[in-house]
Amino acid sequence: MKSSCESIESNISAIESAIDSLSPSENPSSASNLSQNPARAKIYGIACRVKYLVDTPENIWGCLDESMLLEASGRYLRAKEVHGLVTACGGADLDVMSRFPLLKHQWEIVESFKTQISQKSRERLTDQDLMVGSYADALAAAATIDDLNPEQVLGLFLESRRLWILQKLAGLVTDRDSSSSSSILCDVMRIIRASLGQVGELFLMALNEMPLFYKLVLGSPPGTQLFGGIPNPEEEVRLWKSHREKLESAMVLLKPEIVAVSCSSWLTSCCDEIFGQMANKKRLVDSIESGDELASVQKRVRETLDGREGLEQSLEQWLMSVFGSDIESPWNQIRGLILKERKDILEDRLEQAFVRRMKEIVESGFNDLKKEISKKMILHHT
């Protein structure tokens, strides 16, 4: 990191000195001389573009520090266009490019940010308790930097939420009391409900409102405002416009049926993790030891799914905009909207888990009773 900073600082100093020697002063005659000297104007134009590349790492670092991931991705992609134009121009005039010996090294520094932006975008998705807009920004950044289509972006989002669930379940390996199981089960239900609800906010049309992911990934200022410091950036603007057109053609709205299939598959996979055996060979509900406890846990889970507590404000507003009324049962409304007419996978798996555990509790009670009767009979005959 230190060597990169020193390299960038050295590059900036060298480029700024070169630009200062070429820049038109406020004197009109100096500006006129530059316009009348095509060779000098060409070198000045290339120098400004090289400086754009030199400024890019600091710009991207600032964006990453502020978690402005889509902006970081955009700056990288624009720098890539600028670099392509500079090298194409230099290929035709080696004498001009000999004035910028640090260009190759500088581009290597800029290019290294592609991996960083991609990684930071995915790391951002693992952060919990953020507003949905932050996740939309991370998804849009991942889509643009890694050239993902909307279905792949949806998969990326759902996979990050599966990891949230696994992280919650990992806490049960060392903590096996029933209150912890109940608490974690409710936390997992909230994650599932919020995740499917946010799928709606991010990817599905609500009346005439563009989904949040598409709104971010397709929203951009005019290209003429994005290449500050570059004189006559017509070619950059043209290339950026072409890039945006390709992006728009790739970012087609996902059909609700595709969303439903993807989310149903995800929910099934999550249920396998939640209700299957964990690393300690136990199941989530195995620590519940009585029918009363089981009924209490079942009630808490139902209240978690159907209650409005913990429902993010933006999701609540989105649901109200879709249904046009107060939310009676968030889970039923989210499930019906996202999974369509498919069966309630979560309800079915919850019922199976509770019924199985109830049978085990009853069977254990009968076994204990039989042992007690046997002991009393032995004592009676002695």
C-alpha positions as CSV (number, residue, x, y, z in Angstrom):
1,M,0.0,0.0,0.0
2,K,2.8,2.4,0.9
3,S,4.7,1.7,-2.3
4,S,1.5,2.3,-4.3
5,C,0.9,5.6,-2.6
6,E,4.4,6.7,-3.3
7,S,4.2,5.7,-6.9
8,I,0.9,7.5,-7.3
9,E,2.3,10.6,-5.7
10,S,5.4,10.5,-7.9
11,N,3.2,10.0,-11.0
12,I,0.9,12.9,-10.0
13,S,3.9,15.3,-9.6
14,A,5.4,14.3,-13.0
15,I,2.1,14.6,-14.8
16,E,1.1,17.9,-13.2
17,S,4.5,19.4,-14.2
18,A,4.0,18.2,-17.7
19,I,0.5,19.7,-17.9
20,D,1.6,23.0,-16.4
21,S,4.1,23.4,-19.1
22,L,1.4,22.7,-21.7
23,S,-1.6,24.4,-20.2
24,P,-2.9,27.5,-21.8
25,S,-2.6,30.5,-19.5
26,E,-5.3,33.1,-18.9
27,N,-3.5,35.1,-21.5
28,P,-5.7,34.9,-24.7
29,S,-2.6,34.9,-26.9
30,S,-1.3,31.8,-25.1
31,A,-4.6,30.0,-25.6
32,S,-4.5,31.0,-29.2
33,N,-1.0,29.6,-29.6
34,L,-2.1,26.3,-28.3
35,S,-5.1,26.1,-30.6
36,Q,-2.8,27.0,-33.5
37,N,-0.3,24.3,-32.6
38,P,-2.0,20.9,-33.2
39,A,1.0,18.9,-32.0
40,R,1.1,20.8,-28.7
41,A,-2.7,20.6,-28.3
42,K,-2.5,16.8,-28.9
43,I,0.1,16.4,-26.2
44,Y,-1.9,18.6,-23.8
45,G,-5.0,16.5,-24.4
46,I,-3.1,13.2,-23.7
47,A,-1.5,14.7,-20.6
48,C,-5.0,15.7,-19.2
49,R,-6.2,12.1,-19.9
50,V,-3.2,10.7,-18.2
51,K,-3.8,12.9,-15.2
52,Y,-7.4,11.6,-15.1
53,L,-5.9,8.1,-14.7
54,V,-3.5,9.4,-12.1
55,D,-6.4,10.9,-10.1
56,T,-8.5,7.8,-10.4
57,P,-7.0,5.7,-7.5
58,E,-7.6,8.5,-5.0
59,N,-11.1,9.0,-6.3
60,I,-11.9,5.3,-6.0
61,W,-10.3,5.1,-2.5
62,G,-12.6,7.9,-1.4
63,C,-15.6,6.1,-2.8
64,L,-14.7,2.8,-1.1
65,D,-14.2,4.6,2.2
66,E,-17.7,6.1,2.0
67,S,-19.2,2.8,0.7
68,M,-20.1,4.5,-2.6
69,L,-19.5,1.3,-4.5
70,L,-21.5,2.0,-7.7
71,E,-19.6,5.4,-8.0
72,A,-16.3,3.5,-7.6
73,S,-17.3,1.1,-10.3
74,G,-18.3,3.9,-12.6
75,R,-15.0,5.7,-12.1
76,Y,-13.0,2.6,-12.9
77,L,-15.0,1.9,-16.0
78,R,-14.6,5.4,-17.3
79,A,-10.9,5.3,-16.6
80,K,-10.8,2.1,-18.6
81,E,-12.3,4.0,-21.6
82,V,-9.9,6.9,-21.2
83,H,-6.9,4.5,-21.0
84,G,-8.1,2.7,-24.1
85,L,-8.2,6.0,-26.1
86,V,-4.8,7.1,-24.8
87,T,-3.1,3.9,-25.7
88,A,-4.8,3.8,-29.1
89,C,-3.5,7.3,-29.8
90,G,-0.1,6.4,-28.5
91,G,0.2,3.4,-30.8
92,A,0.0,5.8,-33.7
93,D,2.5,8.2,-32.3
94,L,5.3,6.6,-30.2
95,D,7.1,9.9,-29.9
96,V,4.2,11.5,-28.0
97,M,3.8,8.5,-25.7
98,S,7.5,8.6,-24.8
99,R,6.6,11.7,-22.8
100,F,4.5,9.6,-20.5
101,P,6.7,6.7,-19.4
102,L,4.7,6.1,-16.2
103,L,1.4,5.5,-18.0
104,K,1.8,1.7,-18.0
105,H,2.6,1.5,-14.3
106,Q,-0.2,3.9,-13.5
107,W,-2.8,1.8,-15.4
108,E,-1.6,-1.3,-13.5
109,I,-2.5,0.5,-10.3
110,V,-5.9,1.5,-11.6
111,E,-6.6,-1.9,-12.9
112,S,-6.0,-3.5,-9.5
113,F,-9.1,-1.7,-8.2
114,K,-11.4,-3.9,-10.3
115,T,-10.9,-6.8,-7.9
116,Q,-11.1,-4.6,-4.9
117,I,-14.5,-3.1,-6.0
118,S,-15.9,-6.5,-6.7
119,Q,-14.8,-7.8,-3.3
120,K,-16.0,-4.8,-1.4
121,S,-19.4,-5.1,-3.1
122,R,-19.8,-8.6,-2.0
123,E,-18.6,-7.8,1.5
124,R,-21.1,-5.0,1.8
125,L,-23.9,-7.6,1.2
126,T,-22.8,-9.5,4.2
127,D,-23.3,-6.5,6.5
128,Q,-26.5,-6.8,8.4
129,D,-29.0,-4.1,9.4
130,L,-28.3,-1.7,6.5
131,M,-31.0,0.1,4.6
132,V,-32.1,-1.6,1.4
133,G,-30.5,1.3,-0.6
134,S,-27.1,0.2,0.6
135,Y,-27.6,-3.3,-0.7
136,A,-29.0,-1.9,-4.0
137,D,-25.8,0.1,-4.4
138,A,-23.6,-2.9,-3.7
139,L,-25.6,-5.1,-6.2
140,A,-25.4,-2.4,-8.9
141,A,-21.6,-2.1,-8.3
142,A,-21.2,-5.8,-8.6
143,A,-23.3,-5.9,-11.7
144,T,-21.3,-3.2,-13.5
145,I,-17.8,-4.2,-12.4
146,D,-18.3,-7.9,-13.0
147,D,-20.7,-7.7,-16.0
148,L,-23.5,-9.6,-14.3
149,N,-27.0,-10.0,-15.7
150,P,-30.1,-9.4,-13.4
151,E,-30.6,-13.1,-12.7
152,Q,-27.0,-13.4,-11.6
153,V,-27.5,-10.4,-9.4
154,L,-30.6,-11.9,-7.8
155,G,-28.6,-15.1,-7.1
156,L,-25.8,-13.0,-5.6
157,F,-28.2,-11.3,-3.2
158,L,-30.0,-14.5,-2.2
159,E,-26.7,-16.3,-1.6
160,S,-25.5,-13.5,0.7
161,R,-28.7,-13.9,2.8
162,R,-28.2,-17.6,3.0
163,L,-24.8,-16.9,4.5
164,W,-26.6,-14.6,7.1
165,I,-28.7,-17.6,8.1
166,L,-25.7,-19.9,8.3
167,Q,-24.0,-17.4,10.6
168,K,-27.0,-17.4,12.9
169,L,-27.2,-21.1,13.0
170,A,-23.5,-21.4,13.8
171,G,-24.2,-19.9,17.2
172,L,-26.2,-23.0,18.2
173,V,-23.2,-25.4,17.9
174,T,-21.9,-24.1,21.3
175,D,-25.2,-22.9,22.8
176,R,-27.9,-25.6,23.1
177,D,-30.5,-24.2,25.5
178,S,-34.1,-23.9,24.3
179,S,-34.3,-20.2,24.7
180,S,-31.3,-19.7,22.4
181,S,-32.9,-22.1,19.8
182,S,-36.1,-20.1,20.0
183,S,-34.4,-16.8,19.6
184,I,-32.2,-17.9,16.7
185,L,-35.2,-19.5,15.0
186,C,-37.1,-16.2,15.2
187,D,-34.0,-14.3,13.9
188,V,-33.8,-16.6,11.0
189,M,-37.5,-16.1,10.2
190,R,-36.9,-12.3,10.2
191,I,-34.0,-12.8,7.7
192,I,-36.2,-14.9,5.4
193,R,-39.1,-12.5,5.5
194,A,-36.9,-9.4,5.0
195,S,-34.9,-11.0,2.3
196,L,-37.9,-12.0,0.2
197,G,-39.5,-8.6,0.8
198,Q,-36.3,-6.8,-0.3
199,V,-36.2,-9.0,-3.4
200,G,-39.5,-7.3,-4.3
201,E,-38.2,-3.9,-3.6
202,L,-35.0,-4.5,-5.6
203,F,-36.3,-6.5,-8.6
204,L,-40.1,-6.3,-9.0
205,M,-42.2,-3.5,-10.5
206,A,-44.6,-1.9,-7.9
207,L,-47.3,-0.3,-9.9
208,N,-45.3,2.1,-12.2
209,E,-42.3,2.4,-9.9
210,M,-39.0,1.1,-11.2
211,P,-37.4,-1.5,-8.9
212,L,-34.6,0.0,-6.8
213,F,-31.8,-2.1,-8.3
214,Y,-32.7,-1.0,-11.8
215,K,-33.2,2.6,-10.8
216,L,-29.6,2.7,-9.4
217,V,-27.8,0.7,-12.0
218,L,-29.4,2.5,-15.0
219,G,-29.3,6.0,-13.4
220,S,-26.4,8.1,-14.5
221,P,-25.6,11.8,-15.2
222,P,-25.0,12.7,-18.8
223,G,-21.6,11.6,-20.1
224,T,-20.6,15.2,-20.6
225,Q,-20.5,15.7,-16.8
226,L,-18.3,12.7,-16.1
227,F,-15.0,13.5,-17.7
228,G,-14.0,16.7,-15.8
229,G,-10.5,18.0,-16.6
230,I,-10.4,16.4,-20.0
231,P,-10.5,18.9,-22.9
232,N,-12.9,18.0,-25.8
233,P,-14.0,14.6,-24.3
234,E,-16.3,13.9,-27.3
235,E,-14.8,10.5,-27.9
236,E,-15.0,9.5,-24.2
237,V,-18.6,10.6,-24.1
238,R,-19.4,8.6,-27.2
239,L,-17.8,5.4,-25.8
240,W,-19.5,5.9,-22.4
241,K,-22.8,6.3,-24.1
242,S,-22.2,3.1,-26.0
243,H,-21.3,1.4,-22.8
244,R,-24.5,2.6,-21.1
245,E,-26.6,1.4,-24.1
246,K,-25.1,-2.1,-23.8
247,L,-25.8,-2.0,-20.0
248,E,-29.4,-1.0,-20.6
249,S,-29.9,-3.8,-23.1
250,A,-28.6,-6.3,-20.6
251,M,-30.5,-5.0,-17.6
252,V,-33.9,-6.4,-18.6
253,L,-36.6,-6.6,-15.9
254,L,-36.8,-10.0,-14.4
255,K,-40.1,-11.8,-15.1
256,P,-42.0,-12.5,-11.8
257,E,-42.0,-16.2,-12.7
258,I,-38.2,-16.2,-12.8
259,V,-38.0,-14.4,-9.4
260,A,-40.6,-16.9,-7.9
261,V,-38.6,-19.9,-9.1
262,S,-35.3,-18.6,-7.8
263,C,-36.7,-17.6,-4.5
264,S,-38.5,-20.9,-4.0
265,S,-35.3,-22.8,-4.7
266,W,-33.4,-20.5,-2.3
267,L,-36.1,-20.9,0.4
268,T,-36.0,-24.7,0.1
269,S,-32.2,-24.7,0.4
270,C,-32.4,-22.4,3.5
271,C,-35.0,-24.7,5.1
272,D,-32.7,-27.7,4.5
273,E,-30.0,-25.8,6.5
274,I,-32.4,-24.6,9.2
275,F,-34.2,-27.9,9.9
276,G,-31.6,-30.4,9.0
277,Q,-28.7,-31.7,11.1
278,M,-26.1,-29.1,12.1
279,A,-22.4,-29.6,12.6
280,N,-23.1,-31.1,16.1
281,K,-25.5,-33.7,14.6
282,K,-28.4,-32.0,16.3
283,R,-31.4,-30.2,14.9
284,L,-32.5,-26.7,15.7
285,V,-35.6,-27.7,17.7
286,D,-33.9,-30.6,19.5
287,S,-33.3,-28.5,22.6
288,I,-37.0,-28.0,23.2
289,E,-37.9,-30.5,25.9
290,S,-41.6,-30.1,26.5
291,G,-44.9,-29.7,24.7
292,D,-45.4,-26.3,26.5
293,E,-42.1,-25.1,25.3
294,L,-42.8,-26.2,21.8
295,A,-46.1,-24.4,21.7
296,S,-44.5,-21.3,23.1
297,V,-41.8,-21.4,20.4
298,Q,-44.4,-22.0,17.7
299,K,-46.3,-19.0,18.9
300,R,-43.2,-16.8,18.8
301,V,-42.3,-17.9,15.3
302,R,-45.9,-17.1,14.1
303,E,-45.8,-13.7,15.7
304,T,-42.4,-13.0,14.2
305,L,-43.7,-13.8,10.7
306,D,-47.0,-12.1,11.0
307,G,-46.1,-9.1,13.2
308,R,-45.0,-5.7,11.9
309,E,-42.2,-5.5,14.4
310,G,-38.8,-5.5,12.8
311,L,-40.3,-4.7,9.4
312,E,-38.0,-2.1,7.7
313,Q,-39.9,1.1,7.0
314,S,-39.1,1.1,3.3
315,L,-40.4,-2.5,3.0
316,E,-43.5,-1.6,4.8
317,Q,-44.1,1.4,2.5
318,W,-43.4,-0.8,-0.5
319,L,-45.9,-3.4,0.6
320,M,-48.5,-0.7,1.2
321,S,-47.9,0.8,-2.2
322,V,-48.5,-2.6,-3.8
323,F,-51.5,-3.7,-1.7
324,G,-52.9,-0.2,-1.2
325,S,-53.9,-0.9,2.4
326,D,-52.5,-1.6,5.8
327,I,-50.5,-4.7,6.1
328,E,-52.4,-7.5,7.9
329,S,-49.8,-10.3,7.6
330,P,-46.4,-9.3,6.2
331,W,-45.3,-12.9,5.6
332,N,-48.5,-13.9,3.8
333,Q,-48.4,-10.8,1.6
334,I,-44.7,-11.1,0.9
335,R,-44.9,-14.8,0.2
336,G,-47.9,-14.3,-2.1
337,L,-46.2,-11.5,-4.0
338,I,-42.8,-13.1,-4.4
339,L,-43.5,-16.8,-4.5
340,K,-46.8,-16.3,-6.3
341,E,-49.2,-19.3,-6.0
342,R,-46.6,-21.7,-4.9
343,K,-47.0,-23.6,-1.7
344,D,-45.8,-22.1,1.6
345,I,-42.5,-23.9,1.8
346,L,-41.5,-22.3,5.1
347,E,-44.9,-23.1,6.8
348,D,-44.7,-26.7,5.6
349,R,-41.2,-27.2,6.9
350,L,-42.0,-25.5,10.2
351,E,-45.0,-27.8,10.7
352,Q,-42.9,-30.9,9.9
353,A,-40.2,-29.9,12.3
354,F,-42.6,-29.1,15.2
355,V,-44.7,-32.3,14.6
356,R,-41.6,-34.5,14.5
357,R,-40.3,-32.9,17.7
358,M,-43.7,-33.3,19.4
359,K,-43.7,-37.0,18.5
360,E,-40.2,-37.3,20.0
361,I,-41.3,-35.5,23.2
362,V,-44.3,-37.7,23.6
363,E,-42.3,-40.9,22.9
364,S,-39.7,-39.8,25.4
365,G,-42.4,-39.2,27.9
366,F,-43.9,-42.6,27.4
367,N,-40.4,-44.2,27.7
368,D,-39.8,-42.3,30.9
369,L,-43.2,-43.5,32.2
370,K,-42.5,-47.1,31.3
371,K,-39.1,-46.9,33.1
372,E,-40.8,-45.5,36.2
373,I,-43.5,-48.2,36.2
374,S,-40.9,-50.9,35.8
375,K,-39.0,-49.5,38.8
376,K,-42.1,-49.5,40.9
377,M,-43.0,-53.0,39.9
378,I,-39.6,-54.2,40.8
379,L,-39.8,-52.5,44.2
380,H,-43.3,-53.9,44.7
381,H,-42.1,-57.5,44.2
382,T,-39.0,-57.2,46.4
